[in-house]
């Protein structure tokens, strides 16, 4: 049986479920290419997996009659591959499938689609981000970058925000998903109970692709699907919304209800306690209520600390009781509804995760080279290593080559974006040296000269700002 998610992929933008605002923005960007090359030659479609980003990109190409050049996560996407496929496609003219020449001057276009652009990591994709920056600078054809994690993409490249229009896709609401599933069932000639369709839509929480896949597995081999047949999909917790759980804890006087709310969450107590700790001062206005709530949280934290120390997870139940029932019963006053926020500590840790991982990977490489542990490097050697890397171009050039540092690691050590000119010059010089049999002395001298000019400009700029 053919994959339904592919079979029923929207053919036009009008068929894409939900995200009408994003679709309108995407259409206007495409229409701007009919007059001249626009200032923003690329768009980033950002949002959760399975909500229609790739489908929208392909539907756009179909609507405008553009030839598609596509690269996805299964392709090799290092610097050379991106330049061979994406850059060549974005700069040159093209031919149609029937061999007919398509002229950009006459309005004929091809569109470059790079799926999962935020997943350019590791040696397999070495240099890929820098090559994408080159594509954005030189493109004469429309480009679409598709990303699940926009922050992961933009923090690695200054060119993304400067040269791309950011279009955010949201999860379509349940009614939109139900309509699509209902139409698919009708087209397949299968009678599916409305309760079953609603169950499939709700359990996937706006993920259109997963919903269609679940529907296909549910009706396979059947001519009719009843409400009870959804059990064949297997039980899946329909996770209670974390904000609803907070509301149950802060607004109810029922210990049982607040405990049940936490137990229905698919989150560990040591994670959820951070949500309660951050939001309880926003909700509890009376100082005595707040004091009792934090006293209960402190007891929960003691239990969680013993779990980490003793590896006895039976104490999680005691921690859960204190952070749910304890906090709930601490409130004596009555407050109006408030708005809950994502924990600030989690937000900061999430944003710094990439930096911490980069330091870890550099420390591992330096440790292997120096025959010591990565912990010793990060704790004792890293500041001096970073200082040498920035102040000595000879050291920077050769240590980058010997440790096989990635663009991300070089950019971090230099305090530059990984697609910056300084990083690209260094990586390109090393690549040229490796491709030749000679020592590469002239190549290094050329790099050293360019680096000297860069540092002088940077120094003059810093003095100007001062």
C-alpha positions, 0 to 999 in steps of 0.5 A, a space after each residue: 500500500 502506498 504511503 498516504 502521507 505522500 499520496 495525499 500531500 497537498 498539490 497547491 498552497 490552497 490545499 495546505 491545512 491551516 497556517 493561512 497567514 504563513 501560506 499568504 506570506 510565502 505566496 507574497 514572497 514568491 510573487 515578488 520574484 516575478 518583478 526582479 530578484 528581491 532583497 530577501 532571496 530566501 525564506 526559512 519555514 520554521 515549526 514543529 515536524 509534520 505540520 506541512 512545511 515541506 508540503 507548502 514548499 513543494 506546493 508553492 513550486 507546483 503553483 508557480 511552475 518552478 523546477 525543484 532542486 531538493 536536498 534533505 537530511 539523507 543527502 550528503 550536505 558538506 560544503 562541496 555537496 552544497 556548492 555542487 548542488 545548491 549553489 550551482 542551482 541557485 546561480 545558474 539557469 536551468 532546464 525543464 524535465 522535457 529538456 526545454 531551456 528555462 530563462 530567468 529573464 523570461 520569468 522561468 525559475 527553479 527553487 532550491 529547497 534545503 530540508 532540515 537545515 537546522 540539522 547540519 551537524 558533525 563531520 558528514 555535514 562539515 562546512 555545510 553551514 558556511 556553504 549555505 551562507 555563500 548560497 544566500 549571498 550569491 543566489 539568483 534563484 529562490 531558496 527555501 530553508 526548512 527547519 524544526 528548530 529556528 534558534 538552532 539554525 539562526 544562532 549558527 549563522 548571521 546570514 540567516 536573519 540578514 538574508 532570509 524572511 522568517 515564516 513560522 508555521 504553527 500546528 493546525 488545530 484539531 478541526 483542520 486535521 479532522 477535515 483532512 482525515 475525513 476526506 482521505 477516508 472518503 477517497 479511500 472508500 473506507 467508512 471510519 467512525 467520527 469518534 475514531 477520526 477525532 481520536 487520531 487527530 487529538 492523539 497527534 496534537 496537530 502533527 498532520 503526517 503522524 495523523 495520516 500515518 495512524 489513520 492508514 495503519 488503522 484502516 488497513 485491511 478494513 472496510 469499516 472502522 468503529 470507535 473501539 478499533 482505535 485500541 489497535 493503535 496501541 495506548 498512548 498517553 495523551 499528555 495533559 498540557 503542562 499549563 493546565 497542570 499548573 492551573 490545577 495545582 494553584 487553583 484547586 483546593 483538592 489534593 487528589 486533583 492536583 496529584 492526578 494532574 501531575 501524574 498524568 503529565 509525561 514529565 519527570 518530577 525534577 523537571 516539573 518542579 522548575 515550572 512550579 518554582 518559577 510560576 508560584 510567585 506569579 500566582 500566590 500573592 499572599 506572603 504567607 501562602 508563598 512561604 508555605 508553598 516554597 516550604 513544600 517545594 523545598 521538601 520536594 527538592 530534598 527528596 529529589 536530591 536523595 533520588 539523585 544521590 541514592 538512585 532510589 526512585 521510589 522517593 519520586 512519589 514523595 516529591 510529587 506529593 509535596 510539589 503538587 498537594 503540598 503547594 496546592 494546600 499551601 494556598 489559603 487566599 483566593 486569586 484571579 487567574 494569571 499567566 504562566 511562563 516557561 522557567 527562566 533557568 530552563 530557557 537559559 540552559 536550553 540556549 547555552 546547550 549548544 555552547 556547552 556541547 561545543 566546549 565539550 567537543 573541543 575539550 575532547 579533541 584537545 584532550 586526545 591530542 595532549 593525552 589528558 582528559 577532556 575534564 582537565 582541558 575544560 577546567 584548566 587548559 581551555 582559557 589559555 587554549 582559546 587565547 592562543 587560538 585567537 592571538 597566534 595565527 600560526 597556532 590557529 592554522 595548524 591546530 585547526 588542521 591537526 585537530 580537524 576542528 569544525 566551522 562551529 568550533 573554530 567560530 566559537 574559539 574566534 568569537 565569530 559566527 561559523 559562516 563568517 569570512 574569518 572562519 571561511 578563510 581559515 577552513 578554505 585555506 586548510 582545505 586547499 592545503 590538504 588537496 595539494 602534495 606540497 607543504 602548503 607554505 604559500 597557502 599559509 602565508 596567504 592566510 596569515 596576510 588576510 588574517 592580519 588585515 582582519 585583525 587590524 580592521 577588528 581592532 580599529 572598529 573596537 577603538 572606534 566604538 570605544 
